[in-house]
Amino acid sequence: MFKKAAVLVAGSWGTALASVLADKGIQVHMWTRNEQQMNEINTKHSNQRYLPDITLSPLITAFTDMKEALHEVEAVIIVAPSSAIREVSKQLKPYWHEDMLVVHATKGFETESMKRISTVISEELGCSEGHIVVLSGPSHAEEVVKKCPTTVVVASLEEAQARRAQDLFMNTYFRVYTNRDLVGVELAGALKNIIALGAGMSDGLGFGDNAKAALLTRGLAEITRIGVEMGANPLTFSGLAGIGDLVVTATSQHSRNWRAGSLLGQGKPLQEVLNSMGMVVEGIRTTKAARAISKKYGVQMPIATQIYHVLFEDMDTKTAVEALMGRDKKNEMEMMSQETYEQWHT
């Protein structure tokens, strides 16, 4: 049984996961760089900027000092933005030991290197990727803190680590499955944010349900293609981290990526959209990384490519849709990897 855990950092999802742990009677140390946020959590038991009108458990205590936050903890949950993962992992390194469970719940890539988050963490901690667990799945923070039934997946190359994470998080409203496909779960969680941006754009343009259904279906196809090419199990993309997370992120107004895409579809400039969000929109960084990854592996990602043009090359959203609709004729089963398609076809 876990008695004490740390959550790095105190954003909406980090706060929600801290609440899950506190509901199990676990003492939770939250680390934040913001002294005002620390004081609010400790004195008012709230985190108004990220989760308004929610009362936090008194078992949750915030710290600005990393050493204090990690004192005697048995598990660390890293929920920093992708751009901060390497720096946060560096600060964790002096206090990490092999018996400490490390779980990350960040859905993105390190943009400059195109590395997955677990790779970045393991590099900085000086351990194998097998020590790292990823938590993903359809899970809005706003619903988790209200104890709405939620189901997620934890994945690790070492099954024992995934089982430890399952034991850490699972409670009466937060159901946790395990998976050995670390690569697939991580890629699915990151890449679906791109498709969620596209779904928001489609809704912002007023294109209706037909267009969004097609976007989600074909979006899942290109996520699966690149995932399999990078070593993932194709079945993972039909599970919680794949289609489950894609549906919830691409259809809900809780989703930052959907909201950002909707504003872009209404014609708002990117910088104006980012300023209005007030929180990180991971799909924007992930689109840049996916563009580079698709070129590296030689895998077509037409939806991600057009969204890249909209975000970084000032393409009009309607023009991007026309480009997608006007592509060459295809066989639907090309949604599978080429190797899998050829094996099935023959």
DRENPANU-466794 format. One record per atom (N, C-alpha, C, CB): residue in three letters; x, y, z. Coordinates in steps of 0.1 Angstrom, whole numbers, plus 5000, padded with zeros to 4 digits. Glycine has a CB too. Layout:
BEGIN
ALAXYZ;...
This chain:
BEGIN
MET500849885000;MET500050005000;MET500950135000;MET499150005012;PHE500550224992;PHE501250354991;PHE500750445002;PHE501150414977;LYS501650515009;LYS501250605019;LYS501450755016;LYS502050575032;LYS502450775007;LYS502750915004;LYS503250924989;LYS503850975013;ALA502751024982;ALA503151034968;ALA503251184965;ALA502050974958;ALA504051214954;ALA504251354950;ALA503651374936;ALA505751394950;VAL503151494933;VAL502651524920;VAL503351654915;VAL501051544920;LEU503951644904;LEU504751754898;LEU504051784884;LEU506251714896;VAL503351884882;VAL503152004888;VAL501652024891;VAL503652124879;ALA501252144896;ALA499852164901;ALA498952224891;ALA499952254913;GLY498852174879;GLY497852214869;GLY496552144871;GLY498452194855;SER495652144861;SER494352084863;SER494451934864;SER493452124851;TRP495151864855;TRP495251724855;TRP496051674867;TRP495851674842;GLY497151744871;GLY497951704882;GLY497051714895;GLY499151794884;THR496251824896;THR495351844908;THR494351734908;THR494751974907;ALA493751694897;ALA492751584896;ALA493351454901;ALA492151574882;LEU494551424896;LEU495151294900;LEU495551304915;LEU496451274892;ALA495951414920;ALA496251424934;ALA494951404942;ALA496751574937;SER493851444937;SER492551414944;SER492151274944;SER491451494937;VAL492451204933;VAL492251054932;VAL493050984943;VAL492651004918;LEU494351024945;LEU495150964955;LEU494750994969;LEU496651004953;ALA494351124971;ALA493951164984;ALA492651084988;ALA493651314985;ASP491751064979;ASP490550984982;ASP490850844986;ASP489650984969;LYS492050794984;LYS492450664988;LYS493250675002;LYS493350594978;GLY493250795007;GLY493950805020;GLY495450825019;GLY493650695029;ILE495950855007;ILE497350875005;ILE497651025007;ILE497750834990;GLN498751055014;GLN499251195016;GLN499851235003;GLN500251205028;VAL499451344997;VAL499951394984;VAL500651524986;VAL498751404974;HIS501951524981;HIS502651654980;HIS502651704966;HIS504151624985;MET502151824964;MET502151884951;MET503251984950;MET500751944948;TRP503951984939;TRP505052074937;TRP504652184927;TRP506352004932;THR504852304930;THR504552414921;THR505652524922;THR503152474924;ARG505952594911;ARG506852704912;ARG506252834917;ARG507452734898;ASN504952834918;ASN504152954922;ASN503852954936;ASN502852954913;GLU504453044944;GLU504153054958;GLU502753094962;GLU505153154964;GLN502153174953;GLN500753214956;GLN499853094954;GLN500253324946;GLN500053004944;GLN499352884942;GLN499552794954;GLN499752814929;MET500752774959;MET501052694970;MET500252734982;MET502552694974;ASN500252864985;ASN499452924997;ASN497952894995;ASN499753064998;GLU497452914983;GLU496052884981;GLU495652744984;GLU495652924967;ILE496452654978;ILE496152504981;ILE496252474996;ILE497152424973;ASN497252525003;ASN497452495017;ASN496452555026;ASN498852525020;THR496052675023;THR495152755032;THR493652745029;THR495652895033;LYS493452755016;LYS492052755011;LYS491552615005;LYS491852855000;HIS492552525004;HIS492252394998;HIS491452404984;HIS491352315007;SER492052494976;SER491452514963;SER492552544953;SER490452634963;ASN492252534940;ASN493152564929;ASN492352634918;ASN493952434924;GLN491852754921;GLN490852824914;GLN491252844899;GLN490552954920;ARG492452874896;ARG492852894882;ARG492552774873;ARG494252934881;TYR492852654878;TYR492752534870;TYR491452464872;TYR493952454873;LEU490952454884;LEU489752384887;LEU488852464896;LEU490052244894;PRO488152564891;PRO487252654899;PRO486252574907;PRO486652754890;ASP485952634919;ASP484852584927;ASP484952434932;ASP483552604920;ILE486252384932;ILE486452254937;ILE487252264951;ILE487352174927;THR486752194961;THR487452184974;THR488352064974;THR486452184985;LEU489652094977;LEU490651984977;LEU490751924991;LEU491952034973;SER491151794991;SER491351725003;SER492451785012;SER491651575000;PRO492251785025;PRO493351835034;PRO494651745033;PRO492851845048;LEU494451625027;LEU495651535025;LEU496551585015;LEU495251395022;ILE496151695007;ILE496951744996;ILE497651875002;ILE496151784984;THR499051865001;THR499851985006;THR500752024995;THR500651945018;ALA500852154993;ALA501752204982;ALA503052254987;ALA500952314974;PHE504052244978;PHE505452294982;PHE506052364969;PHE506352174986;THR506852454972;THR507652514961;THR509052464961;THR507752664962;ASP509452394971;ASP510752334973;ASP510652184968;ASP511352344987;MET511452144958;MET511352004953;MET511851904963;MET512251994940;LYS512851934971;LYS513351844981;LYS512251814991;LYS514551894988;GLU511551914996;GLU510451895006;GLU509251824999;GLU509952035011;ALA508951854987;ALA507851784980;ALA508151634979;ALA507651844966;LEU509351594977;LEU509751454975;LEU510151384987;LEU510851444965;HIS510051444999;HIS510551385011;HIS509651255015;HIS510451485023;GLU510351145015;GLU509751015019;GLU508650965010;GLU509251015033;VAL508551014998;VAL507450974989;VAL507850844982;VAL507151074978;GLU506850754980;GLU507050624973;GLU506750624959;GLU506150524980;ALA506050734954;ALA505650744940;ALA505650884936;ALA504250684937;VAL506050914923;VAL506051044918;VAL505251044905;VAL507551094915;ILE504351144904;ILE503551154892;ILE503851284885;ILE501951144895;ILE504451274873;ILE504851394866;ILE503751434856;ILE506251364858;VAL503251554857;VAL502151604849;VAL502551744844;VAL500851604857;ALA503751764841;ALA504251894836;ALA503951904821;ALA505751914838;PRO503852024815;PRO503752034801;PRO504951974794;PRO503652184797;SER504751924782;SER505851854775;SER507151944774;SER505351824761;SER506952074772;SER508052164771;SER508952174784;SER507652304767;ALA508352134795;ALA509052144808;ALA509452014814;ALA508052214818;ILE509151904807;ILE509451764812;ILE510951744815;ILE508951664802;ARG511751784806;ARG513251764808;ARG513751834820;ARG514051804796;GLU513351964822;GLU513752044833;GLU513251984846;GLU513352184831;VAL511951944846;VAL511351894859;VAL512051764862;VAL509851864857;SER512351674852;SER513051554855;SER514451574860;SER513151474842;LYS515151674855;LYS516451714861;LYS516351744875;LYS517051824853;GLN515351824879;GLN515151854893;GLN514751734902;GLN514151964894;LEU514151644896;LEU513751524903;LEU514951424906;LEU512651444895;LYS515851424896;LYS516951334896;LYS517651314910;LYS517951374886;PRO518051424917;PRO518851404930;PRO518051324940;PRO519151534935;TYR516751314939;TYR515851254950;TYR515251124945;TYR514751354954;TRP515451084933;TRP514950964927;TRP515750844931;TRP514850974912;HIS515150734934;HIS515850604937;HIS515050494930;HIS516050574952;GLU515650374928;GLU515050274920;GLU513750214925;GLU516050164918;ASP513550224938;ASP512250174943;ASP511150274942;ASP512450144958;MET511450394938;MET510350494936;MET509650474923;MET511050644936;LEU508350464924;LEU507450454912;LEU507450584905;LEU506050394915;VAL507650594892;VAL507550714884;VAL506550694873;VAL508950754877;VAL505450774874;VAL504350774864;VAL504350914858;VAL503050734871;HIS504150914845;HIS503851044838;HIS502551044831;HIS505051084828;ALA501851154831;ALA500551174825;ALA500551294815;ALA499451194836;THR501651314808;THR501851424799;THR501651364785;THR503251494800;LYS500751434777;LYS500451384764;LYS501051474753;LYS498951374762;GLY502251434749;GLY502951514739;GLY504351454736;GLY503151664744;PHE505151534729;PHE506551504726;PHE507451614731;PHE506751474711;GLU508751584732;GLU509751694733;GLU509951744718;GLU511151644739;THR509451864715;THR509351904702;THR510751904694;THR508752044701;GLU511751954701;GLU513051974694;GLU513651834690;GLU514052044703;SER513551734699;SER514151604697;SER513251504691;SER514751554709;MET511951534691;MET510851444687;MET510751314696;MET511051394672;LYS511351324708;LYS511351204717;LYS510051194724;LYS512551214726;ARG509751074727;ARG508551054736;ARG508951094750;ARG508150904736;ILE507851124758;ILE508051174772;ILE508851074781;ILE506751214778;SER508450944780;SER509150844788;SER510650844785;SER508550714786;THR510950864772;THR512350864768;THR513150974775;THR512550874753;VAL512551094775;VAL513151214781;VAL513351194796;VAL512251344778;ILE512351144803;ILE512451124817;ILE513451024820;ILE511051074823;SER513550904813;SER514550804816;SER515950854813;SER514250674808;GLU516150934803;GLU517450994800;GLU517851084812;GLU517351074788;GLU517051164817;GLU517451254828;GLU517551184842;GLU516351364830;LEU516851074844;LEU516951004856;LEU518050904856;LEU515650924860;GLY518550864843;GLY519550774842;GLY519150624844;GLY520750804851;CYS517850604840;CYS517350464842;CYS516750414829;CYS516250464853;SER516450284828;SER515850234816;SER514350284815;SER515850084816;GLU513850284803;GLU512450324801;GLU511450224808;GLU512050324786;GLY511950104811;GLY511150014818;GLY510750054832;GLY511849884820;HIS511450154838;HIS511150214851;HIS509950314850;HIS512350274857;ILE509650354838;ILE508650464836;ILE507250404833;ILE509150564826;VAL506250464839;VAL504850424835;VAL504150544829;VAL504050374848;VAL503350524819;VAL502550634813;VAL501050604817;VAL502750644798;LEU500350714821;LEU498950704824;LEU498250784813;LEU498650754838;SER497250714807;SER496550784796;SER495050734795;SER497250764782;GLY494350794786;GLY492950744785;GLY491950864785;GLY492550644795;PRO490650834783;PRO489650944782;PRO489350994796;PRO488350894776;SER489851114800;SER489751154814;SER489951304815;SER490851084822;HIS488751374815;HIS488851514818;HIS488951544833;HIS487451584813;ALA489951634836;ALA490151664850;ALA488951714857;ALA491251774851;GLU488151794850;GLU486951854855;GLU485951754860;GLU486251944845;GLU485951634854;GLU485051524857;GLU485551434868;GLU484651444845;VAL486951414867;VAL487551324877;VAL487451384891;VAL489051304873;VAL487651514893;VAL487551574906;VAL486151574912;VAL488051724906;LYS485151554903;LYS483751544907;LYS483351394910;LYS482851604897;LYS484451304908;LYS484251164911;LYS483351094900;LYS483651134925;CYS483251154888;CYS482551094877;CYS483250964873;CYS482351184865;PRO482550854870;PRO483250724866;PRO484150754855;PRO482150624863;THR485450714856;THR486450734846;THR487350604845;THR487350854850;THR487750574833;THR488550454831;THR489750494823;THR487750344823;VAL490950454828;VAL492250494821;VAL493050364820;VAL492950604829;VAL494250384814;VAL495250274812;VAL496550324817;VAL495250224797;VAL497350234823;VAL498750254827;VAL499550154819;VAL498950244842;ALA500650204813;ALA501450114804;ALA502950134808;ALA501250154790;SER503650014808;SER505050014811;SER505649894804;SER505350004826;LEU506949904800;LEU507649794794;LEU507749674805;LEU508949834789;GLU507749714817;GLU507849614828;GLU506449604835;GLU508949664839;GLU505849484833;GLU504449474838;GLU504349494853;GLU504049324835;ALA505349464861;ALA505349484875;ALA505149634878;ALA506549434882;GLN505749724870;GLN505649864873;GLN504249914869;GLN506649944864;ALA503649864859;ALA502249894855;ALA501349854866;ALA501849834841;ARG501549734872;ARG500649684882;ARG500749774895;ARG500949544886;ARG501949824898;ARG502149914909;ARG501350044907;ARG503649944911;ALA501450094895;ALA500650214891;ALA499150184892;ALA501050264878;GLN498750074888;GLN497250034889;GLN496850034903;GLN497049894882;ASP497649974912;ASP497349974926;ASP497350114932;ASP498349884934;LEU498250194928;LEU498350334933;LEU497050414930;LEU499550404927;PHE496550404918;PHE495450494914;PHE494050434915;PHE495650534900;MET493850304914;MET492550254912;MET491650264924;MET492650104908;ASN490450324923;ASN489450334933;ASN488050314928;ASN489550474940;THR487050344935;THR485650314932;THR485150384919;THR484750334943;TYR485750504916;TYR485350584905;TYR486350594894;TYR484850714909;PHE487550554897;PHE488750564888;PHE489250424885;PHE489850664894;ARG488850364874;ARG489150234871;ARG490450234862;ARG488050154863;VAL491350144865;VAL492650144858;VAL492950004852;VAL493750194868;TYR493250004839;TYR493749884832;TYR495249894830;TYR492949864819;THR495849784828;THR497349784825;THR497549744810;THR498049684834;ASN498749774805;ASN499049754791;ASN500549744790;ASN498449864781;ARG501149654782;ARG502549644781;ARG503049734769;ARG503049504778;ASP502149794761;ASP502549874750;ASP502750014753;ASP501449864739;LEU503950044760;LEU504250184764;LEU504250274752;LEU505650184771;VAL504850234741;VAL505050314729;VAL503650354723;VAL505850254718;GLY502750254722;GLY501450284716;GLY500650374725;GLY500750154714;VAL500550344738;VAL499750424747;VAL500250574747;VAL499850374761;GLU501650584747;GLU502150724747;GLU501850794734;GLU503650714749;LEU502050724722;LEU501850794710;LEU500350824708;LEU502250704698;ALA499450734712;ALA498050764710;ALA497650884718;ALA497150634715;GLY498050894731;GLY497751004739;GLY498251144734;GLY498250994753;ALA499351134727;ALA499951264722;ALA499251304709;ALA501451244720;LEU499151204699;LEU498751234686;LEU497251264685;LEU499151124677;LYS496451214694;LYS495051244693;LYS494751394695;LYS494251164703;ASN495651464702;ASN495451604703;ASN495451684690;ASN496551664713;ILE496151634680;ILE496151694667;ILE494751684661;ILE497251634658;ILE494251564662;ILE492951534656;ILE491851614663;ILE492651384656;ALA492051634676;ALA491051714684;ALA491051854679;ALA491351704699;LEU492251904676;LEU492352044670;LEU491552054657;LEU493852084668;GLY491751944649;GLY491051944636;GLY489551934638;GLY491451824628;ALA489051854648;ALA487651844651;ALA487051974655;ALA487351734662;GLY487852044663;GLY487352184668;GLY487252274656;GLY488352234678;MET488252264647;MET488252354635;MET486952324627;MET489452334626;SER486652194625;SER485552154617;SER484252204624;SER485451994617;ASP484152204637;ASP482952254644;ASP482952404643;ASP482952214658;GLY484052474644;GLY484152614642;GLY483652664629;GLY485552664645;LEU483952584618;LEU483552614605;LEU482052574602;LEU484452534595;GLY481452504612;GLY480052464610;GLY479752354601;GLY479252584606;PHE480752264600;PHE480652154590;PHE479752034595;PHE482052104587;GLY479452024607;GLY478451924611;GLY479051794615;GLY477551904601;ASP478151694618;ASP478651564624;ASP479251474614;ASP477451494630;ASN478851484601;ASN479451394591;ASN480951424589;ASN478751414577;ALA481251544589;ALA482651584587;ALA483451544599;ALA482751734585;LYS482951564611;LYS483751534623;LYS483851374625;LYS483051584636;ALA482851304621;ALA482951154622;ALA484051104612;ALA481651094618;ALA484051164600;ALA485151124591;ALA486551164596;ALA484851194577;LEU486551284602;LEU487851334607;LEU488451244618;LEU487751474612;LEU487551204627;LEU487951114638;LEU488450974632;LEU486851094648;THR487650924623;THR487950794618;THR489250794610;THR486850744608;ARG489450884601;ARG490650894593;ARG491850944602;ARG490450984581;GLY491551024612;GLY492551064621;GLY493150944629;GLY492051164631;LEU492250854633;LEU492650734640;LEU493550644631;LEU491550654645;ALA493150644618;ALA493950564608;ALA495350614607;ALA493250574594;GLU495550744606;GLU496950794605;GLU497750784618;GLU496950944600;ILE497050794629;ILE497750774642;ILE498150624643;ILE496750804654;THR497350534638;THR497750394638;THR498850364629;THR496550304635;ARG498850424617;ARG499950404607;ARG501250444613;ARG499650484595;ILE501350564618;ILE502650604624;ILE503050534636;ILE502650764627;GLY502050494644;GLY502250424656;GLY502850284654;GLY500950404664;VAL502350214644;VAL502850084641;VAL504250094635;VAL501850014630;GLU504450194627;GLU505750214621;GLU506850234632;GLU505750334612;MET506350294644;MET507350324655;MET507350214665;MET506850454661;GLY506650104662;GLY506849984670;GLY505649954680;GLY507949994679;ALA504550024678;ALA503350004687;ALA502549894682;ALA502550134687;ASN501749834691;ASN500749734688;ASN499449804682;ASN500349644701;PRO499049764670;PRO497849834664;PRO496649824673;PRO497649774650;LEU496549714681;LEU495349704689;LEU495249814699;LEU495249564695;THR496349864704;THR496349974714;THR495450094709;THR497750014717;PHE495450114696;PHE494750234691;PHE493250214691;PHE495250274677;SER492750094693;SER491350064694;SER490950064709;SER491049924688;GLY491850094718;GLY491550084732;GLY491350224739;GLY492650014739;LEU491550234752;LEU491250354759;LEU492150464755;LEU491450324774;ALA493450434754;ALA494450544750;ALA494250584736;ALA495850494752;GLY493650504727;GLY493450534713;GLY492050604711;GLY493650414705;ILE491150514706;ILE489850574703;ILE489050634715;ILE488950454697;GLY489350574727;GLY488650634738;GLY489050774741;GLY488950554751;ASP490350804741;ASP490850934744;ASP490551024732;ASP492350934747;LEU490650974720;LEU490351054708;LEU488951104708;LEU490550974695;VAL487951024711;VAL486551064712;VAL486351174722;VAL485650944714;VAL486851154734;VAL486551244745;VAL487251384742;VAL486951194758;THR488451374736;THR489151504734;THR488651574722;THR490651474732;ALA488051504713;ALA487651574700;ALA486151614700;ALA487951484689;THR485451574711;THR484051604711;THR483551684723;THR483251474710;SER484451714732;SER483951784745;SER484451924746;SER484451704757;GLN483652014751;GLN484052144753;GLN484952164765;GLN482852234756;HIS485152054773;HIS486252054783;HIS487652054777;HIS486051934793;SER487752004765;SER488951984758;SER489652114754;SER488851894746;ARG490852144758;ARG491552264754;ARG491852264739;ARG492852284762;ASN492152144734;ASN492552124720;ASN491352154711;ASN493151994717;TRP490152094715;TRP488952114708;TRP488552264708;TRP487752034713;ARG488652334720;ARG488252474721;ARG489252554712;ARG488352514735;ALA490552524712;ALA491452604704;ALA491152584689;ALA492952564707;GLY490852464685;GLY490552434671;GLY489252504667;GLY490452294669;SER488252514676;SER487052574673;SER487252724670;SER485952554684;LEU488052784679;LEU488352934677;LEU489052954664;LEU489152984689;LEU490052864660;LEU490752884648;LEU489752864636;LEU491852774647;GLY488852764637;GLY487852754627;GLY486952874625;GLY487052624629;GLN486752944635;GLN485953074635;GLN486753184629;GLN485453104648;GLY488053164626;GLY488853264620;GLY489753344629;GLY487953364613;LYS489853304642;LYS490653374651;LYS492153344649;LYS490353334666;PRO493053444649;PRO494453414648;PRO495053334659;PRO495253554647;LEU496053254656;LEU496653154665;LEU497053224678;LEU497753084659;GLN497753334678;GLN498253394690;GLN497053444699;GLN499153514687;GLU496053494692;GLU494853534700;GLU494153414707;GLU493853604691;VAL494153304700;VAL493553184706;VAL494353134718;VAL493553074695;LEU495753134717;LEU496553094728;LEU496453184740;LEU498053094723;ASN496353314737;ASN496153414748;ASN494853394755;ASN496253554742;SER493853354748;SER492553334754;SER492453204762;SER491453344744;MET493253104759;MET493152974765;MET493652984780;MET493952874757;GLY494753054782;GLY495353064795;GLY496052934800;GLY494253094805;MET496052824793;MET496652704796;MET497352644784;MET495652604802;VAL498252554786;VAL498952494774;VAL498052414765;VAL500152404780;VAL498152434752;VAL497352354743;VAL498452254736;VAL496652444732;GLU498552134741;GLU499552044737;GLU499552004722;GLU499551914745;GLY498352004717;GLY498151964703;GLY498952054693;GLY496751964699;ILE499152184697;ILE499952274688;ILE501352234687;ILE499752414693;ARG501952204699;ARG503352154699;ARG503452024692;ARG503952154713;THR502451934695;THR502551804690;THR502451804674;THR501451714696;THR501651894669;THR501551904654;THR502851924648;THR500552014650;LYS503652014654;LYS505052044649;LYS505851914649;LYS505652154656;ALA505851844661;ALA506651724662;ALA506151614652;ALA506551674677;ALA504851604651;ALA504251494642;ALA504651524627;ALA502751494643;ARG504751644624;ARG505251684610;ARG506651624608;ARG505151834608;ALA507551644617;ALA508851604616;ALA508951444617;ALA509751664627;ILE508151384625;ILE508151244627;ILE507651174614;ILE507351204639;SER506551224608;SER506051164596;SER507051164585;SER504751244592;LYS507851274584;LYS508951284574;LYS510051184577;LYS509551424573;LYS510351174590;LYS511451084594;LYS511150934590;LYS511751094609;TYR509850894593;TYR509450754591;TYR508850734577;TYR508550714602;GLY508650834569;GLY508150824556;GLY506650774556;GLY508950724548;VAL505850824566;VAL504450784567;VAL503650904565;VAL504250714581;GLN502650884556;GLN501750994554;GLN500751024565;GLN500950964541;MET500651154569;MET499751194579;MET499051324574;MET500451234593;PRO498051294564;PRO497451414557;PRO496751514566;PRO496551364547;ILE496051464576;ILE495351554585;ILE496251634593;ILE494351474595;ALA497251574599;ALA498251644607;ALA499051744598;ALA499251544613;THR499251704586;THR499951794576;THR499151924574;THR500251724563;GLN497851914571;GLN497052024568;GLN496852114581;GLN495651984563;ILE496752054592;ILE496652134605;ILE498052204607;ILE496352044617;TYR499152144604;TYR500452214605;TYR500452334596;TYR501552114600;HIS499852324583;HIS499852434574;HIS498952554580;HIS499252394561;VAL497852514587;VAL497052614593;VAL497752684605;VAL495752554598;LEU498352604613;LEU499052664625;LEU500252744622;LEU499352554635;PHE501052694613;PHE502452744612;PHE502752814598;PHE503452644614;GLU501752804589;GLU502052854576;GLU500852944571;GLU502252744565;ASP499952984581;ASP498853074578;ASP497953034567;ASP499453214574;MET497752904566;MET496752854556;MET495352874562;MET496952704553;ASP494452914554;ASP493052924558;ASP492452784561;ASP492253004547;THR491652774571;THR491052644575;THR490252584564;THR490252654588;LYS489452664556;LYS488652614545;LYS489552554534;LYS487752714540;THR490652624532;THR491652574522;THR492152434526;THR492752674519;ALA492452424539;ALA492952294544;ALA491952184542;ALA493352314559;VAL490752214544;VAL489652114543;VAL489552074528;VAL488352164548;GLU489652164519;GLU489552144505;GLU490752054500;GLU489552274497;ALA491852074506;ALA493051994503;ALA492851854507;ALA494352054509;LEU492251834519;LEU492051694523;LEU490951624515;LEU491551694538;MET489951694511;MET488851634503;MET489251604489;MET487651724503;GLY490251684484;GLY490751674471;GLY491851574469;GLY491051804465;ARG492251504479;ARG493351404478;ARG493051294468;ARG493751344491;ASP494151224463;ASP493951114454;ASP493051004460;ASP495251054450;LYS492350934451;LYS491550824455;LYS492350714463;LYS490850754443;LYS491750664474;LYS492450564483;LYS491550444485;LYS492850634496;ASN492150334490;ASN491450224495;ASN491350244510;ASN492150084491;GLU490150224516;GLU490050254530;GLU490950174539;GLU488550224534;MET491250044534;MET492149964543;MET493550004544;MET492049824538;GLU493850114536;GLU495250174538;GLU495350244552;GLU495550274527;MET494250244559;MET494350294573;MET495250204581;MET492950304579;MET495350074577;MET496349994584;MET497750024579;MET495949844581;SER498749964586;SER500149984581;SER500249914568;SER501149924591;GLN501149954559;GLN501249894546;GLN501549744547;GLN502349964538;GLU502449714556;GLU502749574558;GLU501549484562;GLU503849554568;THR500749534571;THR499549464576;THR498549454565;THR498949534588;TYR498449564557;TYR497449574546;TYR497849464535;TYR497449714539;GLU499149454532;GLU499549364522;GLU499349214527;GLU501049384519;GLN499649194539;GLN499449054545;GLN497949024544;GLN499949044559;TRP497049114548;TRP495649084547;TRP495149064533;TRP494849204554;HIS495649154524;HIS495149154510;HIS495549024502;HIS495749274503;THR496748974506;THR497148854499;THR496748724506;THR498648854498;
